[in-house]
C-alpha cells in the first residue's frame, strides 16, 4: 500500500471555526475566577487568524464604557501602576478588527448613555441576538 503526499501548494488549508465569546461575569474580587483572560484569549485567537468576537453582558458591559479612569494600587510601600484598564483593552481589540458587542438591556439597566459607549462597540438587543449567534460556529458563555 503506497500513499502519495501532495506538495504543500496543493494541500487544502482548513478554515478555523469562528467563535463568539459571551462574557457575563465582571470583576468580583480576587478569590473568584476572573474572565479577563477570555478577552486576552480572543485577542490571541484573532492574531492566529481565527474569526472571533465578544459580547459583553451583565455588569461586564461596563468594560465598554468610554472615559474609564486608570487605577493604581498602593499597599504599604508597594505601588502597582499596571492594573488592567478595560477601555484600552477593548479599544485595542477593536483596532485589531475583533467585533465587540454590548448587551443593550444591561447597558440601559446600568443607566449608561449611548455617548459613553466606546466607539466601535455595537449594542445588541433581544431581537438581534439569534442572528448574531448564527454567524458563528461556536459560542462560549462565560
Backbone as CSV, one residue per row, in Angstrom:
resi,resn,N_x,N_y,N_z,CA_x,CA_y,CA_z,C_x,C_y,C_z
1,UNK,0.838,-1.160,0.000,0.000,0.000,0.000,0.892,1.235,0.000
2,UNK,0.708,2.072,-0.975,1.534,3.280,-1.040,0.648,4.507,-0.911
3,UNK,1.208,5.498,-0.326,0.481,6.762,-0.208,1.278,7.843,-0.910
4,UNK,0.589,8.723,-1.539,1.233,9.819,-2.236,0.919,11.112,-1.503
5,UNK,1.949,11.798,-1.080,1.741,13.067,-0.385,1.604,14.176,-1.414
6,UNK,0.685,15.083,-1.156,0.516,16.235,-2.033,1.558,17.280,-1.677
7,UNK,2.098,17.961,-2.683,3.016,19.055,-2.365,2.282,20.130,-1.578
8,UNK,3.005,20.916,-0.784,2.355,21.920,0.062,1.438,22.863,-0.707
9,UNK,1.758,23.177,-1.938,0.934,24.111,-2.696,-0.442,23.533,-3.002
10,UNK,-0.573,22.212,-2.987,-1.849,21.588,-3.300,-2.604,21.151,-2.041
11,UNK,-1.945,21.262,-0.900,-2.608,20.847,0.342,-3.771,21.791,0.638
12,UNK,-4.841,21.215,1.147,-6.013,22.028,1.488,-5.813,22.653,2.855
13,UNK,-6.058,23.930,2.929,-5.960,24.625,4.203,-7.328,24.595,4.865
14,UNK,-7.357,24.157,6.106,-8.601,24.058,6.844,-8.964,25.396,7.472
15,UNK,-10.181,25.818,7.271,-10.668,27.065,7.855,-10.945,26.831,9.333
16,UNK,-10.445,27.734,10.159,-10.723,27.596,11.588,-12.174,27.987,11.864
17,UNK,-12.717,27.425,12.906,-14.100,27.723,13.267,-14.179,29.124,13.865
18,UNK,-15.262,29.794,13.564,-15.488,31.119,14.137,-16.118,30.952,15.516
19,UNK,-15.869,31.934,16.393,-16.409,31.813,17.743,-16.849,33.163,18.294
20,UNK,-17.901,33.098,19.092,-18.413,34.248,19.815,-18.273,33.932,21.300
21,UNK,-17.556,34.783,22.028,-17.417,34.623,23.474,-18.381,35.598,24.138
22,UNK,-19.319,35.059,24.901,-20.259,35.888,25.651,-19.756,35.925,27.089
23,UNK,-19.390,37.122,27.551,-18.826,37.276,28.894,-19.832,38.030,29.752
24,UNK,-20.277,37.382,30.821,-21.281,37.993,31.683,-20.731,38.336,33.061
25,UNK,-19.676,37.710,33.467,-19.170,37.928,34.812,-18.105,39.020,34.820
26,UNK,-18.383,40.076,35.541,-17.427,41.169,35.685,-16.465,40.841,36.826
27,UNK,-15.473,41.676,37.023,-14.522,41.510,38.118,-15.266,41.577,39.445
28,UNK,-15.112,40.535,40.265,-15.851,40.499,41.533,-14.955,40.156,42.712
29,UNK,-13.704,40.431,42.628,-12.810,40.144,43.744,-11.717,39.184,43.345
30,UNK,-10.738,39.031,44.189,-9.576,38.238,43.817,-9.736,36.749,44.094
31,UNK,-10.768,36.334,44.809,-10.913,34.921,45.145,-11.648,34.116,44.090
32,UNK,-12.443,34.786,43.252,-13.196,34.074,42.231,-12.440,34.107,40.910
33,UNK,-12.763,33.167,40.037,-12.152,33.177,38.710,-12.600,34.429,37.965
34,UNK,-11.664,35.074,37.331,-11.978,36.275,36.563,-12.026,35.917,35.083
35,UNK,-12.686,36.741,34.304,-12.874,36.420,32.906,-12.115,37.355,31.972
36,UNK,-11.185,38.135,32.509,-10.331,38.963,31.672,-9.485,38.121,30.730
37,UNK,-9.188,36.882,31.130,-8.390,36.019,30.267,-9.150,35.641,28.992
38,UNK,-10.462,35.702,28.996,-11.234,35.417,27.790,-11.042,36.541,26.774
39,UNK,-10.958,37.761,27.263,-10.667,38.890,26.371,-9.279,38.695,25.767
40,UNK,-8.309,38.322,26.607,-6.948,38.055,26.129,-6.947,36.910,25.125
41,UNK,-7.658,35.831,25.429,-7.724,34.677,24.539,-8.317,35.066,23.186
42,UNK,-9.338,35.901,23.191,-9.941,36.353,21.932,-8.924,37.113,21.094
43,UNK,-8.104,37.906,21.756,-7.063,38.662,21.043,-6.028,37.711,20.429
44,UNK,-5.625,36.716,21.203,-4.652,35.736,20.716,-5.225,34.948,19.539
45,UNK,-6.464,34.485,19.680,-7.094,33.709,18.603,-7.214,34.544,17.332
46,UNK,-7.593,35.805,17.481,-7.692,36.692,16.314,-6.319,36.848,15.670
47,UNK,-5.296,37.001,16.495,-3.931,37.121,15.975,-3.474,35.889,15.218
48,UNK,-4.042,34.733,15.542,-3.706,33.482,14.850,-4.589,33.256,13.635
49,UNK,-5.482,34.215,13.344,-6.303,34.119,12.142,-7.706,33.590,12.353
50,UNK,-8.089,33.309,13.586,-9.433,32.800,13.848,-10.434,33.952,13.885
51,UNK,-11.601,33.711,13.327,-12.679,34.702,13.385,-13.317,34.618,14.762
52,UNK,-13.183,35.672,15.532,-13.697,35.673,16.888,-14.345,37.017,17.194
53,UNK,-15.292,37.021,18.121,-15.978,38.243,18.534,-16.343,38.113,20.005
54,UNK,-16.649,39.249,20.631,-17.030,39.265,22.038,-18.373,39.945,22.212
55,UNK,-19.187,39.394,23.103,-20.436,40.023,23.518,-20.360,40.193,25.030
56,UNK,-20.437,41.432,25.493,-20.391,41.728,26.915,-21.810,41.814,27.450
57,UNK,-22.067,41.077,28.541,-23.389,41.080,29.178,-23.216,41.348,30.660
58,UNK,-24.347,41.525,31.348,-24.294,41.758,32.784,-23.480,43.003,33.096
59,UNK,-22.844,43.010,34.267,-22.032,44.154,34.659,-20.774,44.290,33.809
60,UNK,-20.452,43.277,33.026,-19.282,43.333,32.153,-19.432,44.391,31.065
61,UNK,-20.650,44.837,30.778,-20.821,45.904,29.779,-20.070,47.160,30.208
62,UNK,-19.785,47.297,31.491,-19.024,48.459,31.973,-17.636,48.525,31.340
63,UNK,-17.117,47.387,30.880,-15.814,47.383,30.198,-15.874,48.163,28.892
64,UNK,-17.051,48.339,28.326,-17.227,49.047,27.055,-17.541,50.522,27.257
65,UNK,-17.391,51.002,28.468,-17.688,52.404,28.781,-16.454,53.261,28.546
66,UNK,-16.618,54.317,27.770,-15.526,55.251,27.490,-15.270,56.139,28.704
67,UNK,-14.057,56.626,28.815,-13.710,57.552,29.879,-13.391,56.895,31.204
68,UNK,-12.989,55.630,31.183,-12.650,54.942,32.426,-11.335,55.486,32.977
69,UNK,-11.284,55.753,34.272,-10.024,56.235,34.847,-9.001,55.106,34.927
70,UNK,-7.743,55.474,34.864,-6.675,54.499,35.102,-6.512,54.370,36.607
71,UNK,-6.419,53.136,37.085,-6.380,52.885,38.520,-5.010,52.317,38.890
72,UNK,-4.516,52.728,40.034,-3.297,52.136,40.585,-3.612,51.676,42.005
73,UNK,-2.704,50.929,42.575,-2.926,50.359,43.902,-1.667,50.556,44.729
74,UNK,-1.840,51.016,45.948,-0.713,51.158,46.865,-1.028,50.386,48.135
75,UNK,-0.134,49.480,48.493,-0.247,48.704,49.721,1.068,48.884,50.466
76,UNK,1.022,49.647,51.542,2.261,49.948,52.271,3.215,50.715,51.362
77,UNK,4.411,50.176,51.198,5.416,50.803,50.335,5.334,50.316,48.890
78,UNK,4.463,49.373,48.620,4.341,48.793,47.278,3.322,49.570,46.452
79,UNK,3.750,50.059,45.291,2.849,50.787,44.387,2.745,49.999,43.073
80,UNK,1.529,49.654,42.688,1.283,48.907,41.449,0.516,49.815,40.503
81,UNK,1.163,50.201,39.402,0.532,51.109,38.443,-0.057,50.364,37.254
82,UNK,0.249,49.090,37.124,-0.144,48.340,35.925,-1.430,47.559,36.049
83,UNK,-2.432,48.087,36.735,-3.712,47.387,36.854,-4.465,47.501,35.533
84,UNK,-5.187,46.457,35.181,-5.911,46.407,33.902,-6.746,47.664,33.668
85,UNK,-6.702,48.131,32.438,-7.515,49.271,32.012,-8.385,48.759,30.875
86,UNK,-9.635,48.439,31.199,-10.515,47.773,30.242,-10.784,48.599,28.995
87,UNK,-10.892,49.902,29.136,-11.141,50.739,27.965,-10.027,50.579,26.938
88,UNK,-8.777,50.559,27.396,-7.647,50.372,26.478,-7.686,48.999,25.827
89,UNK,-8.007,47.989,26.617,-8.059,46.618,26.101,-9.132,46.489,25.022
90,UNK,-10.314,47.023,25.288,-11.416,46.963,24.323,-11.056,47.757,23.071
91,UNK,-10.483,48.937,23.242,-10.090,49.763,22.092,-9.038,49.062,21.239
92,UNK,-8.082,48.384,21.889,-7.053,47.633,21.150,-7.681,46.510,20.331
93,UNK,-8.625,45.780,20.929,-9.303,44.701,20.199,-10.039,45.243,18.974
94,UNK,-10.729,46.348,19.161,-11.456,46.952,18.036,-10.499,47.375,16.929
95,UNK,-9.373,47.976,17.316,-8.364,48.395,16.323,-7.820,47.204,15.537
96,UNK,-7.724,46.055,16.198,-7.217,44.850,15.546,-8.278,44.145,14.708
97,UNK,-9.517,44.627,14.766,-10.569,44.062,13.919,-11.459,43.036,14.591
98,UNK,-11.393,42.910,15.909,-12.266,41.979,16.629,-13.605,42.682,16.882
99,UNK,-14.712,42.122,16.386,-16.018,42.736,16.652,-16.388,42.628,18.132
100,UNK,-16.896,43.724,18.675,-17.314,43.756,20.073,-18.734,44.256,20.174
101,UNK,-19.493,43.585,21.028,-20.902,43.911,21.221,-21.164,44.050,22.710
102,UNK,-22.144,44.870,23.056,-22.591,45.008,24.445,-24.106,44.805,24.461
103,UNK,-24.570,44.078,25.469,-25.993,43.771,25.609,-26.737,45.043,25.997
104,UNK,-27.640,45.463,25.140,-28.341,46.734,25.306,-29.164,46.792,26.605
105,UNK,-29.817,45.711,26.961,-30.647,45.699,28.172,-29.803,45.980,29.415
106,UNK,-28.598,45.425,29.468,-27.721,45.669,30.616,-27.147,47.085,30.571
107,UNK,-26.866,47.575,29.378,-26.374,48.944,29.212,-27.409,49.929,29.779
108,UNK,-28.678,49.689,29.447,-29.755,50.554,29.934,-30.002,50.352,31.431
109,UNK,-29.922,49.104,31.887,-30.127,48.799,33.313,-29.124,49.556,34.181
110,UNK,-27.922,49.748,33.677,-26.886,50.458,34.428,-26.931,51.973,34.203
111,UNK,-27.980,52.422,33.486,-28.202,53.859,33.240,-27.030,54.513,32.512
112,UNK,-26.497,53.803,31.534,-25.397,54.340,30.735,-25.963,54.971,29.471
113,UNK,-25.399,56.086,29.085,-25.834,56.784,27.876,-25.066,56.239,26.676
114,UNK,-25.698,56.259,25.514,-25.038,55.773,24.300,-23.750,56.541,24.020
115,UNK,-23.682,57.810,24.433,-22.474,58.614,24.231,-21.292,58.075,25.045
116,UNK,-21.557,57.251,26.066,-20.491,56.679,26.897,-19.898,55.403,26.299
117,UNK,-20.513,54.874,25.262,-20.054,53.630,24.636,-18.775,53.881,23.847
118,UNK,-17.780,53.033,24.033,-16.538,53.145,23.272,-16.883,53.037,21.788
119,UNK,-16.350,53.949,20.995,-16.618,53.955,19.551,-16.226,52.614,18.942
120,UNK,-17.147,52.014,18.211,-16.893,50.732,17.560,-17.592,49.564,18.225
121,UNK,-17.993,49.719,19.479,-18.750,48.673,20.171,-20.211,48.835,19.775
122,UNK,-20.842,47.734,19.356,-22.244,47.779,18.920,-23.150,47.261,20.031
123,UNK,-24.234,47.971,20.274,-25.236,47.496,21.222,-26.112,46.449,20.542
124,UNK,-26.405,45.368,21.252,-27.200,44.262,20.723,-28.455,44.121,21.578
125,UNK,-29.601,44.119,20.930,-30.866,43.946,21.630,-31.361,42.515,21.545
126,UNK,-32.484,42.247,22.204,-33.082,40.906,22.227,-33.309,40.363,20.816
127,UNK,-33.836,41.195,19.932,-34.178,40.735,18.582,-32.941,40.444,17.739
128,UNK,-31.793,41.043,18.095,-30.559,40.867,17.318,-29.776,39.614,17.700
129,UNK,-29.996,39.104,18.909,-29.163,38.016,19.418,-29.194,36.745,18.570
130,UNK,-30.360,36.235,18.161,-30.345,35.000,17.359,-29.523,35.118,16.071
131,UNK,-29.670,36.217,15.361,-28.906,36.357,14.113,-27.415,36.534,14.392
132,UNK,-27.068,37.181,15.510,-25.651,37.311,15.870,-25.054,35.941,16.152
133,UNK,-25.736,35.144,16.945,-25.239,33.806,17.295,-25.101,32.926,16.059
134,UNK,-26.028,33.029,15.127,-25.983,32.187,13.927,-24.796,32.495,13.023
135,UNK,-24.132,33.614,13.228,-22.962,33.963,12.418,-21.723,33.166,12.815
136,UNK,-21.769,32.443,13.933,-20.586,31.785,14.471,-20.770,30.281,14.574
137,UNK,-19.658,29.562,14.416,-19.673,28.100,14.546,-19.763,27.677,16.008
138,UNK,-19.108,28.428,16.890,-19.060,28.091,18.316,-19.449,29.311,19.143
139,UNK,-20.145,29.058,20.245,-20.485,30.122,21.173,-20.041,29.678,22.558
140,UNK,-19.250,30.502,23.218,-18.784,30.233,24.575,-19.503,31.182,25.503
141,UNK,-19.965,30.680,26.623,-20.665,31.528,27.594,-19.883,31.520,28.899
142,UNK,-19.372,32.645,29.282,-18.519,32.748,30.474,-19.213,33.550,31.536
